[in-house]
Amino acid sequence: MAQDAENASLRTVSRSNTATIASDKPTSKINQVADDEIKGQVHHSEASAATALEHELTFRDAVRLYPKAIGFSLLFSMAIIMEGYDMALIGSFYGYESFRNKYGNQPAPDGGKVISADWQTYIQVGGMCGQILGLYLNGWVSDAIGYKRTMILAQIIMVAFTFIVFFAKNIEMILAGQILMGIPWGVFQTLTLAYASDIAPVVLRPYLTAYVNLCWVIGQLISAGVLRGLLNLDNEWSYRVPFALQWIWPPFIILGTIFAPESPWWLVRMGRHEDAKKAIFKLVTPQPDLKFDADAQVSMIHETNELEKATSAGTNYWHCFMRADLRRTEIASITYVAQAMCGSVLMGYSVQFYERAGLSSNSAFTLNIVQYSVGAIGVILSWFLMAKYGRRTLYIAGTTSLFIILLVVGGLGFAPPSKAGPSWAIGSLLIFYTFIYDLAVGPVCYTIVAEIPSTRLKAKTIVLARNFNNMAGLVNNTLMPRMLGVHAWNWGAKTGLFWAAFCFLIMVWAYFRLPEPKGRTFGELDVLFEHRVSARKFAKARVNQFGDSNGAVEIDARR
């Protein structure tokens, strides 16, 4: 205890002396250089100490030290629960008779109305176009005004645009509402990940970033439950009530965001070091038995920011494709695209195969809820597997498993359509596929995308990666109706073979190009990318961020 007090006293004296030196007006350029060197040495020493403490922090101690950071991250991620709920609504409404009768534009054989395939495509694509716009806007807005203000602004816009779909008089208003609501949806997709990775210590980062995937599942599960409960209601409130429930989320998120701290990384980039220190204090609950130094944390962020300024080309979108950031953009983008191109689109068709097997619509809808629940269990299990085995191992194992499942599903597609057994097997395999996807590829993607970019280009890299994902989604929405349509290509379950081929390509790419960021600080990742370390050697490389101007890496040639 006496030794700790002495160390604390020395640290305080050291900082006091530094402050005194820094405040004295230099009498010559030599004195100015000396002052800068002293300040740099203090930053260097504190940053190194903070990095060491990051590596020593266990999961249990991190939860004790950062409970408020966890809470604020969950708060921001609530926006994704809201978005998952919102986006699941419109596709389900096409099966609601009351919705079809109100907004249908073609007569149905039974005397009612239907929404034409063209208009369904317009609405789906319109929402994605809005998301693409929102994503690009967020890349600039969040860098300019910070994460807090951007979240509050997006929530207010979301409240306003929900009025359009709630009071929609025709299908054109539904389309306009989907396009406009897509703008804040795009903001949420980037902002939640960036904020979670910025405020979390290394040991908590995989849990809080992978939680975003769980938020999608929770939102979809809530949507499925609400729609199941209103399935037999045959008036306008069967679809107006689900629309109205979208207003529940924003007030809570806005109120919580007002009290949340700004990202300390953003504050340091703005030169607001004292505000960054205050933000860090808002994220932690000091414990008497745990070492913590807010000044050292700010120094670590500052040193990482300076390293990135020295090694990166800039902070605009085109700089994501230059120098070491090109490789980081490739990894984030392909990982995000893989979410859409690994056959995940088939998960939405398990109910269709159950109905072909003779299951009633109500029972098939119930199994849809079971499928989302299985996905939620998979995400929770992924947290522990990522902590034990890392991102790369889990991702490669996951894509390999999905490849095998898709091969089996595709093979069952050659069975006679008159038999119910294969349809039961296909529907069940797709539920198992959902479990594996949400155990590996789904959550690991969010962790990779949040960890791999440099901190100065994080928001813009995530924007680009998510937009590539959206473009892949547009391809899926164009191909799948034709692949499964009885009057189109009519591939049925044989579609699994098509997606198995893509899954195999993703698996091969991951083996050669996907690095292991487990246990690395952002500064250490900067050094590894700057030194062009092979993806397969990331996990074993020994990194000293403070070894020289660009850090130092040591790799055992025998490994």
C-alpha positions as CSV (number, residue, x, y, z in Angstrom):
1,M,0.0,0.0,0.0
2,A,2.8,2.4,0.9
3,Q,4.6,1.5,-2.4
4,D,1.3,2.2,-4.3
5,A,0.9,5.6,-2.6
6,E,4.5,6.5,-3.3
7,N,4.0,5.5,-7.0
8,A,0.8,7.6,-7.2
9,S,2.7,10.5,-5.6
10,L,5.5,10.2,-8.1
11,R,3.0,10.0,-11.0
12,T,1.3,13.2,-9.7
13,V,4.5,15.0,-9.3
14,S,5.6,13.9,-12.8
15,R,2.5,15.3,-14.4
16,S,2.7,18.5,-12.3
17,N,6.2,19.1,-13.5
18,T,5.2,18.4,-17.1
19,A,2.3,20.8,-16.8
20,T,4.7,23.5,-15.5
21,I,7.2,23.0,-18.2
22,A,4.4,23.0,-20.8
23,S,3.0,26.3,-19.5
24,D,6.3,28.2,-19.5
25,K,6.9,30.3,-22.5
26,P,9.9,28.8,-24.3
27,T,12.8,31.2,-24.8
28,S,14.1,29.5,-27.9
29,K,13.4,26.8,-30.5
30,I,15.7,24.5,-28.5
31,N,13.5,24.9,-25.4
32,Q,10.3,24.3,-27.5
33,V,11.8,21.0,-28.8
34,A,12.8,20.0,-25.3
35,D,9.3,20.7,-24.0
36,D,7.7,18.6,-26.9
37,E,10.1,15.7,-26.2
38,I,9.2,15.7,-22.5
39,K,5.5,15.7,-23.2
40,G,6.0,13.0,-25.8
41,Q,7.9,10.8,-23.4
42,V,5.1,11.2,-20.8
43,H,2.4,10.3,-23.4
44,H,4.6,7.4,-24.6
45,S,5.1,6.0,-21.1
46,E,1.5,6.3,-20.0
47,A,0.2,4.9,-23.2
48,S,2.5,1.9,-22.8
49,A,1.2,1.4,-19.3
50,A,-2.4,1.6,-20.3
51,T,-1.8,-0.9,-23.1
52,A,-0.3,-3.3,-20.6
53,L,-3.3,-2.9,-18.3
54,E,-5.7,-3.6,-21.2
55,H,-4.0,-7.0,-21.7
56,E,-4.1,-7.8,-18.0
57,L,-7.8,-7.0,-17.6
58,T,-9.9,-10.2,-17.2
59,F,-13.5,-10.5,-18.3
60,R,-14.7,-10.4,-14.6
61,D,-12.7,-7.4,-13.7
62,A,-13.7,-5.6,-16.9
63,V,-17.4,-6.1,-16.0
64,R,-16.7,-4.7,-12.6
65,L,-14.7,-1.7,-13.9
66,Y,-16.8,-0.9,-17.0
67,P,-20.5,-1.5,-16.1
68,K,-21.5,1.9,-17.3
69,A,-19.7,1.4,-20.6
70,I,-21.7,-1.9,-21.0
71,G,-24.9,-0.1,-20.2
72,F,-24.3,2.7,-22.7
73,S,-23.3,0.3,-25.4
74,L,-26.5,-1.7,-24.9
75,L,-28.5,1.5,-25.0
76,F,-27.0,2.5,-28.4
77,S,-27.5,-1.1,-29.7
78,M,-31.2,-0.8,-28.8
79,A,-31.5,1.2,-32.1
80,I,-30.7,-2.1,-33.9
81,I,-33.5,-3.9,-32.0
82,M,-35.8,-1.2,-33.2
83,E,-34.5,-1.5,-36.8
84,G,-34.7,-5.3,-36.8
85,Y,-38.3,-4.9,-35.8
86,D,-39.1,-2.2,-38.3
87,M,-37.5,-4.0,-41.3
88,A,-39.2,-7.3,-40.6
89,L,-42.7,-5.7,-40.7
90,I,-43.3,-4.8,-44.3
91,G,-42.4,-8.2,-45.8
92,S,-44.7,-9.9,-43.3
93,F,-47.6,-7.5,-44.1
94,Y,-47.8,-8.9,-47.6
95,G,-49.5,-11.9,-46.1
96,Y,-52.0,-9.8,-44.1
97,E,-55.4,-9.8,-45.9
98,S,-56.3,-6.4,-44.3
99,F,-53.0,-4.8,-45.5
100,R,-53.5,-6.3,-49.0
101,N,-57.0,-5.0,-49.3
102,K,-55.9,-1.5,-48.3
103,Y,-52.8,-1.1,-50.3
104,G,-53.1,-3.9,-53.0
105,N,-52.9,-2.7,-56.6
106,Q,-54.0,-5.9,-58.4
107,P,-57.1,-8.1,-58.1
108,A,-56.7,-11.5,-56.5
109,P,-58.4,-14.6,-57.8
110,D,-60.5,-14.9,-54.6
111,G,-61.9,-11.4,-55.1
112,G,-59.6,-9.5,-52.8
113,K,-56.4,-7.6,-53.7
114,V,-52.7,-8.3,-53.8
115,I,-49.6,-6.2,-54.0
116,S,-47.9,-6.8,-57.3
117,A,-44.4,-8.3,-57.4
118,D,-43.1,-5.1,-59.0
119,W,-44.4,-3.0,-56.1
120,Q,-43.0,-5.4,-53.5
121,T,-39.6,-5.0,-55.2
122,Y,-39.9,-1.2,-55.3
123,I,-40.6,-1.1,-51.6
124,Q,-37.8,-3.5,-50.7
125,V,-35.3,-1.7,-53.0
126,G,-36.5,1.7,-51.8
127,G,-35.8,0.9,-48.2
128,M,-32.3,-0.2,-49.1
129,C,-31.6,2.9,-51.2
130,G,-32.6,5.0,-48.1
131,Q,-30.1,2.9,-46.0
132,I,-27.3,3.5,-48.5
133,L,-27.9,7.2,-48.3
134,G,-28.1,7.2,-44.5
135,L,-24.9,5.2,-44.3
136,Y,-22.9,7.6,-46.4
137,L,-24.3,10.6,-44.6
138,N,-23.4,9.0,-41.2
139,G,-19.8,8.7,-42.3
140,W,-19.6,12.5,-42.5
141,V,-22.1,13.6,-39.9
142,S,-20.7,11.4,-37.0
143,D,-17.2,12.6,-37.7
144,A,-18.3,16.2,-37.7
145,I,-20.7,16.4,-34.7
146,G,-20.0,13.2,-32.8
147,Y,-21.8,9.9,-32.1
148,K,-24.2,11.3,-29.5
149,R,-25.7,14.1,-31.5
150,T,-25.9,11.9,-34.6
151,M,-27.9,9.3,-32.7
152,I,-30.3,11.8,-31.2
153,L,-30.8,13.5,-34.7
154,A,-31.4,10.1,-36.4
155,Q,-34.0,9.1,-33.7
156,I,-35.9,12.3,-34.1
157,I,-36.0,11.8,-37.9
158,M,-37.2,8.2,-37.3
159,V,-40.1,9.5,-35.2
160,A,-41.1,12.0,-37.9
161,F,-40.9,9.5,-40.8
162,T,-42.9,6.8,-39.0
163,F,-46.0,9.1,-39.3
164,I,-45.8,8.6,-43.1
165,V,-46.3,4.8,-43.0
166,F,-48.8,5.0,-40.1
167,F,-51.1,7.4,-41.9
168,A,-50.4,6.1,-45.4
169,K,-53.4,6.4,-47.8
170,N,-51.9,4.3,-50.6
171,I,-49.0,2.1,-51.6
172,E,-47.0,5.2,-52.9
173,M,-47.0,6.6,-49.4
174,I,-45.7,3.3,-48.0
175,L,-42.9,3.4,-50.6
176,A,-42.0,7.0,-49.6
177,G,-42.0,6.1,-45.9
178,Q,-39.7,3.1,-46.5
179,I,-37.2,5.2,-48.4
180,L,-37.2,8.0,-45.8
181,M,-37.0,5.6,-42.8
182,G,-34.1,3.9,-44.6
183,I,-32.0,7.0,-43.9
184,P,-31.9,6.7,-40.1
185,W,-31.7,2.9,-40.5
186,G,-28.5,3.4,-42.3
187,V,-27.2,5.6,-39.6
188,F,-27.9,3.1,-36.9
189,Q,-26.2,0.3,-38.7
190,T,-22.8,2.1,-38.5
191,L,-23.1,4.1,-35.3
192,T,-23.9,1.3,-32.9
193,L,-20.9,-0.8,-34.0
194,A,-18.5,2.2,-33.9
195,Y,-19.6,3.4,-30.5
196,A,-19.5,-0.1,-29.0
197,S,-16.0,-0.7,-30.1
198,D,-14.8,2.7,-29.1
199,I,-16.0,2.6,-25.4
200,A,-15.2,-1.1,-24.7
201,P,-11.9,-2.4,-23.4
202,V,-10.3,-5.2,-25.5
203,V,-11.7,-8.1,-23.4
204,L,-15.3,-6.8,-23.7
205,R,-15.2,-5.8,-27.3
206,P,-16.3,-9.1,-28.9
207,Y,-19.3,-9.3,-26.5
208,L,-20.6,-5.8,-27.1
209,T,-20.0,-5.8,-30.9
210,A,-21.4,-9.4,-31.4
211,Y,-24.4,-8.3,-29.3
212,V,-25.4,-6.1,-32.3
213,N,-26.2,-9.4,-34.2
214,L,-28.4,-10.5,-31.3
215,C,-30.2,-7.2,-31.5
216,W,-31.2,-7.9,-35.0
217,V,-32.6,-11.3,-33.9
218,I,-34.4,-9.8,-30.9
219,G,-36.0,-7.2,-33.2
220,Q,-37.1,-9.8,-35.6
221,L,-38.4,-12.0,-32.8
222,I,-40.5,-9.2,-31.4
223,S,-41.8,-8.5,-34.8
224,A,-42.8,-12.1,-35.4
225,G,-44.5,-12.2,-32.0
226,V,-46.5,-9.1,-32.6
227,L,-47.5,-10.2,-36.1
228,R,-48.4,-13.6,-34.8
229,G,-50.7,-12.1,-32.1
230,L,-52.4,-9.9,-34.7
231,L,-52.6,-12.5,-37.4
232,N,-56.4,-13.1,-37.0
233,L,-57.3,-9.4,-36.7
234,D,-59.1,-8.5,-39.9
235,N,-59.2,-4.7,-39.8
236,E,-56.8,-1.8,-40.3
237,W,-55.3,-2.0,-36.8
238,S,-53.7,-5.4,-37.7
239,Y,-51.0,-3.4,-39.5
240,R,-51.4,0.1,-37.9
241,V,-50.6,-1.2,-34.4
242,P,-47.3,-2.7,-35.5
243,F,-46.4,0.5,-37.2
244,A,-47.4,2.5,-34.1
245,L,-45.1,0.4,-31.9
246,Q,-42.2,1.9,-33.7
247,W,-42.7,5.0,-31.7
248,I,-42.0,3.2,-28.4
249,W,-38.2,3.0,-28.9
250,P,-36.9,6.5,-29.7
251,P,-37.9,8.3,-26.5
252,F,-36.0,5.9,-24.3
253,I,-33.0,5.9,-26.7
254,I,-32.9,9.7,-26.9
255,L,-33.2,10.1,-23.1
256,G,-30.4,7.6,-22.5
257,T,-28.2,9.1,-25.1
258,I,-28.4,12.5,-23.5
259,F,-26.7,11.1,-20.4
260,A,-24.2,8.9,-22.4
261,P,-20.6,10.1,-22.8
262,E,-19.3,10.9,-26.2
263,S,-16.7,8.5,-27.7
264,P,-13.3,9.4,-26.1
265,W,-11.7,8.4,-29.4
266,W,-13.7,11.0,-31.3
267,L,-12.9,13.6,-28.7
268,V,-9.2,13.0,-29.0
269,R,-9.4,13.3,-32.8
270,M,-11.1,16.7,-32.2
271,G,-8.2,17.7,-29.9
272,R,-10.5,17.7,-26.8
273,H,-8.3,15.7,-24.5
274,E,-9.8,17.0,-21.2
275,D,-13.3,16.1,-22.5
276,A,-12.0,12.7,-23.4
277,K,-10.8,12.2,-19.9
278,K,-14.2,13.2,-18.5
279,A,-15.9,10.8,-20.9
280,I,-13.7,7.9,-19.7
281,F,-14.6,8.6,-16.1
282,K,-18.3,8.4,-17.1
283,L,-17.6,4.9,-18.5
284,V,-16.0,3.4,-15.5
285,T,-16.8,2.6,-11.9
286,P,-13.4,2.6,-10.1
287,Q,-12.6,-0.4,-7.9
288,P,-10.1,-0.3,-5.0
289,D,-8.4,-3.5,-6.1
290,L,-8.1,-2.6,-9.8
291,K,-5.6,-0.3,-11.4
292,F,-7.0,2.4,-13.6
293,D,-5.6,5.7,-14.9
294,A,-7.8,7.9,-17.0
295,D,-4.8,10.1,-18.1
296,A,-3.0,6.9,-19.3
297,Q,-6.1,5.9,-21.3
298,V,-6.2,9.3,-23.0
299,S,-2.5,9.0,-23.7
300,M,-3.0,5.5,-25.3
301,I,-5.8,6.9,-27.5
302,H,-3.6,9.9,-28.4
303,E,-0.6,7.8,-29.3
304,T,-2.8,5.5,-31.4
305,N,-4.3,8.5,-33.2
306,E,-0.8,9.9,-33.9
307,L,0.4,6.6,-35.2
308,E,-2.5,6.4,-37.6
309,K,-2.0,10.0,-38.7
310,A,1.6,9.1,-39.6
311,T,0.7,5.9,-41.5
312,S,-2.6,6.6,-43.1
313,A,-3.3,8.8,-46.1
314,G,-6.2,10.7,-44.6
315,T,-9.8,10.5,-43.3
316,N,-12.0,10.7,-46.4
317,Y,-13.8,7.8,-48.1
318,W,-11.2,7.4,-50.8
319,H,-8.4,7.0,-48.2
320,C,-10.1,3.7,-47.2
321,F,-8.6,2.3,-50.4
322,M,-5.0,3.6,-49.9
323,R,-2.0,2.1,-48.2
324,A,-2.6,-0.4,-45.3
325,D,-6.3,0.8,-45.1
326,L,-7.0,-0.9,-48.4
327,R,-6.4,-4.3,-46.9
328,R,-8.5,-3.4,-43.8
329,T,-11.4,-2.2,-46.1
330,E,-11.2,-5.5,-48.0
331,I,-11.4,-7.6,-44.9
332,A,-14.3,-5.6,-43.4
333,S,-16.2,-5.5,-46.7
334,I,-15.9,-9.1,-47.7
335,T,-16.8,-10.2,-44.2
336,Y,-19.9,-8.1,-44.4
337,V,-20.8,-9.2,-47.9
338,A,-20.3,-12.8,-46.8
339,Q,-23.2,-12.4,-44.4
340,A,-25.5,-12.0,-47.4
341,M,-23.7,-14.4,-49.8
342,C,-23.3,-17.4,-47.6
343,G,-26.9,-18.6,-48.2
344,S,-28.4,-16.8,-45.3
345,V,-31.2,-15.6,-47.5
346,L,-32.6,-19.2,-47.4
347,M,-33.3,-18.8,-43.6
348,G,-36.3,-16.8,-44.5
349,Y,-37.8,-19.6,-46.5
350,S,-37.9,-22.4,-43.9
351,V,-41.6,-21.6,-43.3
352,Q,-42.3,-22.1,-47.0
353,F,-40.8,-25.6,-46.9
354,Y,-42.9,-26.5,-43.8
355,E,-46.0,-25.4,-45.6
356,R,-45.1,-27.5,-48.6
357,A,-44.8,-30.4,-46.1
358,G,-48.5,-29.8,-45.1
359,L,-48.1,-27.7,-42.0
360,S,-50.8,-25.0,-41.5
361,S,-49.9,-21.3,-41.8
362,N,-50.3,-20.7,-38.1
363,S,-48.1,-23.6,-37.2
364,A,-45.5,-22.6,-39.8
365,F,-45.6,-19.0,-38.4
366,T,-44.9,-20.4,-34.9
367,L,-41.9,-22.3,-36.2
368,N,-40.7,-19.0,-37.6
369,I,-40.6,-17.7,-34.0
370,V,-38.7,-20.9,-33.0
371,Q,-36.2,-20.2,-35.7
372,Y,-35.5,-16.7,-34.4
373,S,-35.2,-18.1,-30.8
374,V,-32.6,-20.7,-32.0
375,G,-30.7,-17.9,-33.6
376,A,-30.6,-15.9,-30.4
377,I,-29.2,-18.9,-28.5
378,G,-26.5,-19.2,-31.2
379,V,-25.4,-15.6,-30.7
380,I,-25.1,-15.9,-26.9
381,L,-23.0,-19.1,-27.3
382,S,-20.8,-17.3,-29.8
383,W,-19.6,-14.9,-27.1
384,F,-18.0,-17.7,-25.2
385,L,-16.6,-19.4,-28.3
386,M,-15.1,-16.1,-29.6
387,A,-13.4,-15.5,-26.2
388,K,-11.9,-19.0,-26.2
389,Y,-11.1,-19.7,-29.9
390,G,-11.0,-16.3,-31.4
391,R,-12.7,-14.8,-34.5
392,R,-10.8,-16.4,-37.3
393,T,-11.1,-20.0,-36.1
394,L,-14.9,-19.7,-35.3
395,Y,-15.5,-18.0,-38.7
396,I,-13.7,-20.6,-40.7
397,A,-15.4,-23.5,-38.8
398,G,-18.8,-21.7,-39.2
399,T,-18.5,-21.3,-43.0
400,T,-17.3,-24.9,-43.4
401,S,-20.4,-26.1,-41.4
402,L,-22.7,-23.9,-43.5
403,F,-21.2,-25.2,-46.7
404,I,-22.0,-28.8,-45.7
405,I,-25.5,-27.9,-44.6
406,L,-26.2,-26.2,-48.0
407,L,-24.8,-29.2,-49.9
408,V,-27.3,-31.5,-48.1
409,V,-30.2,-29.0,-48.6
410,G,-29.3,-28.8,-52.3
411,G,-29.1,-32.6,-52.6
412,L,-32.6,-33.0,-51.0
413,G,-33.9,-30.7,-53.7
414,F,-33.6,-33.6,-56.1
415,A,-36.2,-35.7,-54.1
416,P,-39.7,-36.1,-55.7
417,P,-41.8,-33.0,-54.7
418,S,-44.8,-35.2,-53.9
419,K,-43.0,-36.5,-50.8
420,A,-43.4,-34.6,-47.5
421,G,-40.3,-36.0,-45.8
422,P,-37.7,-34.0,-47.8
423,S,-39.6,-30.8,-47.2
424,W,-39.6,-31.5,-43.4
425,A,-35.9,-32.2,-43.6
426,I,-35.1,-29.1,-45.5
427,G,-37.1,-26.9,-43.2
428,S,-35.4,-28.4,-40.2
429,L,-31.9,-28.1,-41.7
430,L,-32.6,-24.4,-42.4
431,I,-33.4,-24.0,-38.7
432,F,-30.1,-25.7,-37.9
433,Y,-28.4,-23.5,-40.5
434,T,-29.8,-20.5,-38.6
435,F,-28.2,-21.7,-35.4
436,I,-24.8,-22.2,-37.0
437,Y,-25.0,-18.9,-38.8
438,D,-25.9,-17.0,-35.6
439,L,-23.2,-18.9,-33.7
440,A,-20.4,-18.0,-36.1
441,V,-20.7,-16.0,-39.3
442,G,-23.4,-13.5,-38.1
443,P,-21.9,-12.3,-34.8
444,V,-18.2,-12.7,-35.8
445,C,-18.8,-10.4,-38.8
446,Y,-19.9,-7.5,-36.5
447,T,-16.8,-8.0,-34.3
448,I,-14.4,-8.1,-37.3
449,V,-16.0,-5.1,-38.9
450,A,-15.7,-3.1,-35.7
451,E,-12.1,-4.1,-34.8
452,I,-10.3,-4.2,-38.2
453,P,-10.6,-0.6,-39.4
454,S,-8.2,2.1,-38.2
455,T,-9.9,4.3,-35.6
456,R,-9.7,7.4,-37.8
457,L,-11.4,5.7,-40.7
458,K,-13.6,3.4,-38.6
459,A,-17.0,5.0,-39.4
460,K,-16.3,5.3,-43.1
461,T,-14.9,1.8,-43.4
462,I,-18.0,0.4,-41.7
463,V,-20.2,2.5,-44.0
464,L,-18.5,1.1,-47.1
465,A,-18.6,-2.5,-45.8
466,R,-22.3,-2.2,-44.9
467,N,-23.2,-0.7,-48.2
468,F,-21.5,-3.6,-50.0
469,N,-23.6,-5.8,-47.8
470,N,-26.7,-3.9,-48.9
471,M,-25.8,-4.3,-52.5
472,A,-25.4,-8.0,-52.1
473,G,-28.8,-8.0,-50.4
474,L,-30.3,-6.3,-53.5
475,V,-28.8,-9.1,-55.6
476,N,-30.4,-11.7,-53.2
477,N,-33.8,-10.0,-53.4
478,T,-33.6,-10.1,-57.2
479,L,-32.4,-13.7,-57.5
480,M,-34.3,-15.6,-54.8
481,P,-37.9,-15.0,-56.1
482,R,-36.7,-16.4,-59.5
483,M,-34.8,-19.3,-58.0
484,L,-37.8,-20.5,-55.9
485,G,-40.6,-19.2,-58.0
486,V,-42.8,-22.0,-59.5
487,H,-43.3,-20.0,-62.7
488,A,-39.7,-18.8,-62.9
489,W,-36.5,-21.0,-62.5
490,N,-38.2,-23.2,-59.9
491,W,-35.0,-24.5,-58.4
492,G,-36.5,-25.2,-55.0
493,A,-34.1,-26.6,-52.5
494,K,-31.5,-27.1,-55.2
495,T,-30.8,-23.4,-54.6
496,G,-28.7,-24.6,-51.7
497,L,-26.1,-25.8,-54.2
498,F,-25.8,-22.3,-55.7
499,W,-25.1,-20.7,-52.2
500,A,-22.8,-23.6,-51.2
501,A,-20.5,-22.6,-54.0
502,F,-20.3,-19.0,-52.6
503,C,-19.9,-20.4,-49.1
504,F,-16.9,-22.4,-50.3
505,L,-15.3,-19.3,-51.8
506,I,-15.8,-17.4,-48.6
507,M,-14.2,-20.2,-46.6
508,V,-11.1,-20.2,-48.8
509,W,-10.8,-16.4,-48.7
510,A,-11.1,-16.5,-44.9
511,Y,-8.3,-19.0,-44.6
512,F,-5.8,-16.9,-46.5
513,R,-7.0,-13.3,-45.8
514,L,-8.9,-13.1,-42.5
515,P,-6.6,-12.2,-39.6
516,E,-7.1,-12.9,-35.9
517,P,-7.7,-9.6,-33.9
518,K,-8.4,-11.3,-30.6
519,G,-6.7,-9.6,-27.7
520,R,-5.2,-6.8,-29.7
521,T,-5.6,-3.1,-29.0
522,F,-6.3,-0.8,-31.9
523,G,-2.7,0.5,-31.8
524,E,-1.3,-3.0,-32.0
525,L,-3.6,-3.8,-35.0
526,D,-2.3,-0.6,-36.7
527,V,1.3,-1.9,-36.3
528,L,0.4,-5.4,-37.6
529,F,-1.3,-3.9,-40.7
530,E,1.5,-1.4,-41.3
531,H,4.1,-4.2,-41.2
532,R,1.9,-6.3,-43.6
533,V,1.8,-9.3,-41.3
534,S,0.2,-12.4,-42.9
535,A,-3.3,-13.2,-41.8
536,R,-2.2,-16.6,-40.6
537,K,0.5,-15.1,-38.5
538,F,-1.5,-12.4,-36.7
539,A,-2.3,-14.5,-33.7
540,K,1.3,-15.5,-33.0
541,A,3.0,-12.2,-33.8
542,R,4.5,-10.3,-30.8
543,V,3.8,-6.6,-31.1
544,N,5.4,-3.6,-29.4
545,Q,3.4,-0.5,-30.5
546,F,6.0,1.7,-28.9
547,G,9.1,0.0,-30.3
548,D,9.8,2.7,-32.9
549,S,8.0,5.3,-34.9
550,N,5.7,2.7,-36.5
551,G,5.9,0.1,-33.8
552,A,7.7,-3.2,-33.9
553,V,6.6,-6.8,-34.8
554,E,8.4,-10.0,-34.0
555,I,7.3,-13.2,-35.7
556,D,8.8,-16.6,-34.9
557,A,9.8,-18.1,-38.2
558,R,9.2,-21.6,-36.9
559,R,5.4,-20.9,-36.5
